[in-house]
Amino acid sequence: MTPPDARRAACARCLRPQATCLCALVQPTAHRTEVLVLQHPQEQRQAKNSVALLRLSLARCEVVVGEHFAPAALQAFLQRPGGHTWLLYPDVPAAPAPPAPAPAAGVPQRLVVIDATWRKSLRMLLEHPLLAALPRLALHAPAPTRYRAIRAARRADQVSTLEATVQALVQLEGPSVDAARLLDAFGRFVAGLAARRGTSGGLIP
């Protein structure tokens, strides 16, 4: 058994308890697109949250934790000079996607990702007009999620934030993004959580 002190001590790199440290799973993944993750505070505390592994594996990934953002602060996060910004979010009736301009060749891309439950992500979108005004990027036939061992999904196209972001990078950049190694690492992360779930019973909250 893991000593109690080891469970409480946090890794200085991934900031998780030593008993659940992610560092051995990190897969440095080359990409050109800047990634900005807006993470709901409740997701930050979830054992099954995939953003920590995503942040450590992507060289150009920034994570901002918050639920309500002042317009000026959000504008500073979203509109970096010299790039085209996409919001990774489907076109839904409650928040229709604005017209999306065709991206110019050679222009740097930025991808904004909301890390939250579906209901909370929609609320964040509706409460922040700057987010809702961004052109959308929707996933084309997303692969089945590896999350099923630890988290029930209502729809077949529901995937983790890590999986969605990696698939979006492949859509934007093509096969130059080596997605397989990072997705395999995420699969091992889920397997570890599932093994711990087996000792505690039930889905991990």
N, C-alpha and C positions, 0 to 999 in steps of 0.2 A: 504493500500500500504506500501511496505517496504521503510523506510526512506533512502534518498540518502547516508547518512553516513554509514548505515548498509550494503548497497550494496558494498561500496568501501572497508570497513574494511575486512581484511583477517583473516581467522581462523588460529591460530598458529599451529594446528595439520595437517589439510589437505591442507592448503595454498590456499584455494579457498575463494572467497568473502563470507561473512557471509550469504548473501541471498541464496547462493547455496552450503552451507556447506555439506560435505559428512559424517560427523562423526556419525550421527544417523543411517546411512546405513551400517556401518562397521560390518562385520561378521568374527570374528577371526576363521580362518580355519586351522586345523592341517594338516601338510604335512612334508615329509622328504626331498623332492627334493629342492635343491637351485634353485632359479629363478633369472635370470639376464635379465632385459628388456633394450634393446638399443632403446631409444625413439628419433625419429626424432624431431628436435626443433619445427617444425610447429605443431606437435601433442600436445606438451606440452601446447599450447595456446588454444586448442580447448575446447569449453564448454562440448562437448559430449565425450571427451576422457575418457576411462574407467580405465586407468592405476593408477590414484590416488586412486580409490577405491580398486583396486587390491593390491597396495603396502601396504595400511593400513590393509587389511584383511589377507594377508599372512605374517607369521612371518619371513620367509626366502626369502625375495624379495628385490632385489637391482635394482634401476633404474638409468641408465646413459644416460644423454641427449647429443646427438651429431649426426652429419651426416657423418663427415669425421674423422677417427681415425688414429693416427700414429701407425704403426705396433707394436712397443714395448708396447705402452699403451693398444692396443687391446689385445695383447698376455697376458698381465697381468690380464685383465678382464676375458678372456676366459679360460685360463688354470690354474685353481686352483689345487693344489696338492691333490692327494688322491680321485679323483672322475672321473666319466665318463660324458662327456659333449655332449648334444644333441642340435641341432638347430631345433626349431619348424618352419619347412618350407617344402612345398611339393617338390617333384622331378619334375622340370619343364624343358622343352627343352632349354630355354635360360641359365639355370644354373643347369646342371644335378647333381644329388646327388652322392657323392662319396660312395664307398662300406662301409657299416656299420658293424662293428664287433658286434658279439652277446655280450650283456652286461653280465658281470660276476655277479653271485648272491652275494648279500650283499655289492656290491660296491656302494658308494654314487653316486647319480645322480645329474647332473646340467642341467638345461634347459635354453637355450638362446632364447629370443623372440625379434623379431624386431617389434617395434610399429611404423608403418608408413602406408601410402597408399600402395596399391599393386605395383604401378609403382615405388614409392620411395624405398620401401623395396627391390625390385629387383635391383635397382641401387646400394643400399648400399651393397647388397650381391656381385654384380659383381665388385664393387670397392674395396672390402676387401677380398683378397684371404684367409685370416685366417678364415673368416666366411664361405666362400664357401667350405672350406676343412672339416668343421665339419660334422659328421654323422647327418643325418636328422631324425626328427620325424614328421610324417604326421598324421593328425587326421583321425580316422576311422569313416566315416559317421557322420560328425558333426551335432549336433542338430540344428534346425532352430534358427536363431538369434533373439534376442529380440530387436535388433537395428532397425527393419524395421519401427517402428513408427517415427523415426527421421532421418534415413539415408537409401537411396536407395542402394540396393546391386545388382550387375550385375549377380552374380551367387548364387545359393541356398546354396553353402557351404561357403560363405563369412560370417564370424562372427567377433565380436569385439575382441580386444586383451585380455580382461578379459575372455570372453567365451572360446577363443582358449586355453588360458593358463590353465584354470580350467579343460577343457576336456583333455588336455595333461597330467596334473597331475593324473587324473583318469586312463589314459592309463598306466602310469608308475607305479602307486602305488595301483591301484585297488580301491575297495569300502571303504578303510580306509579314503579316502578323502571325506569329507562331502561337496559335490559340491552344493547340492540343496539350502541351505540357502544363499550362496553367489550369486548364479545365480538369486534367487528370489530378493535379495537386488539390484542386477543390474537391474532387471526388474522394480523395484520401481524408481531407478535412471532414467531410460529411460522414465518412465511415467511422472516424474516430468519435464524432459526436454520437453516432448511432450506437457505438459500443458502450459509451458511457450511459446512454439512455437505457440500454438493456439492464444496467445495474440499478437504475432509479425508477424505471417504469414510465410509460407514457411518452408523449412528444416533448421535446425540449422547448421551454417557453421562449 
